[in-house]
């Protein structure tokens, strides 16, 4: 089992009004300063089929059609391919205000 970190980039036009205790504001080189970025840690060791909620509350400050953020799971170690051989499925989109 590997300890993991989750990066959450808020959809454009939003602000987090409530953030889980296991998350903190993050800044990474190349980040757009107008987009909120949070780094979250799992409260326990990751294992297959683990389900964990990260209840963020967002405020829509500006309506942006199809405003898209993302969630990405990163391993803490280089041994992640042993635990997670398919790293291509570690990112998901977060879409607000869909135009359709």
C-alpha positions in Angstrom: 0.0 0.0 0.0 1.2 3.5 -0.9 0.5 6.8 0.8 -1.0 9.2 -1.8 -1.5 12.9 -2.4 -4.4 14.4 -4.3 -4.2 17.7 -6.2 -7.5 19.5 -6.7 -7.7 22.4 -9.0 -10.9 24.4 -8.6 -13.0 25.1 -11.7 -12.5 28.6 -13.1 -14.7 31.3 -11.4 -15.0 29.4 -8.1 -13.7 29.9 -4.6 -13.5 27.2 -1.9 -15.5 28.2 1.2 -15.0 25.0 3.1 -12.0 22.7 2.7 -11.4 19.2 4.3 -9.0 19.1 7.3 -6.6 16.9 5.3 -6.2 19.6 2.5 -4.2 22.8 2.3 -3.6 25.5 -0.2 -0.9 24.6 -2.7 1.2 26.5 -5.2 3.1 24.7 -7.9 5.4 26.2 -10.5 3.3 27.1 -13.5 0.0 27.4 -11.6 -2.4 30.0 -12.7 -2.8 32.2 -9.6 -6.5 32.8 -10.4 -7.3 29.1 -10.1 -7.5 27.6 -6.6 -5.2 24.7 -6.0 -5.3 22.3 -3.0 -3.2 19.4 -2.0 -4.9 16.7 0.1 -3.5 13.7 1.8 -5.4 10.5 2.6 -6.1 10.1 6.3 -4.9 6.4 6.0 -2.9 4.2 3.8 -4.3 3.7 0.3 -5.4 0.3 -0.7 -7.3 -1.2 -3.7 -11.0 -0.1 -3.8 -10.5 2.5 -1.1 -13.3 5.1 -1.1 -12.6 8.5 0.5 -14.6 11.7 0.4 -13.1 15.2 0.2 -16.1 17.4 0.8 -15.2 20.8 -0.6 -17.8 23.6 -0.7 -17.5 26.0 -3.6 -18.9 29.4 -4.2 -19.5 30.4 -7.8 -18.1 33.9 -8.1 -18.4 34.1 -11.9 -20.4 31.9 -14.2 -18.1 30.3 -16.7 -19.8 27.9 -19.1 -18.1 24.4 -18.7 -15.8 25.7 -16.0 -13.4 22.8 -15.6 -11.1 21.9 -12.7 -9.3 18.6 -12.1 -8.5 16.0 -9.4 -5.2 14.1 -9.7 -3.9 11.3 -7.5 -0.1 11.2 -7.1 2.0 8.5 -5.5 4.5 9.6 -2.8 7.1 7.2 -4.0 8.5 6.0 -7.3 7.3 2.4 -6.5 3.7 3.4 -7.5 3.6 1.2 -10.6 3.8 -1.9 -8.4 0.7 -0.8 -6.6 -1.0 1.1 -9.5 0.1 -0.2 -12.9 -2.3 2.1 -14.8 -1.3 5.7 -13.9 -3.4 7.0 -16.9 -6.6 6.8 -14.9 -5.4 9.0 -11.9 -7.0 12.2 -13.2 -10.6 13.3 -13.4 -12.3 16.5 -14.6 -14.6 18.5 -12.3 -17.1 20.5 -14.5 -19.4 23.2 -13.2 -22.0 25.2 -15.2 -22.3 22.8 -18.1 -23.3 24.6 -21.3 -25.5 21.7 -22.4 
